[in-house]
């Protein structure tokens, strides 16, 4: 009986070692969070967009060229 338990233990240790060295190492680092960007509000429609995607004109931000042109048109002033 002791021989059988020894064989099972040796087999389990061998299996564990084989799997440990055959498997690629796991990446234990945490994934980095994406960098946050300031959000700005469109002066025409009120939608919030990232500042790097928005268009600025006269200290106002716009979500698209169409909204910039519509809000900047002379008949609106």
Helices and strands as residue ranges (DSSP letters): H 2-22, E 39-41, E 48-50, G 51-53, E 55-57, E 60-62, H 65-71, G 74-76
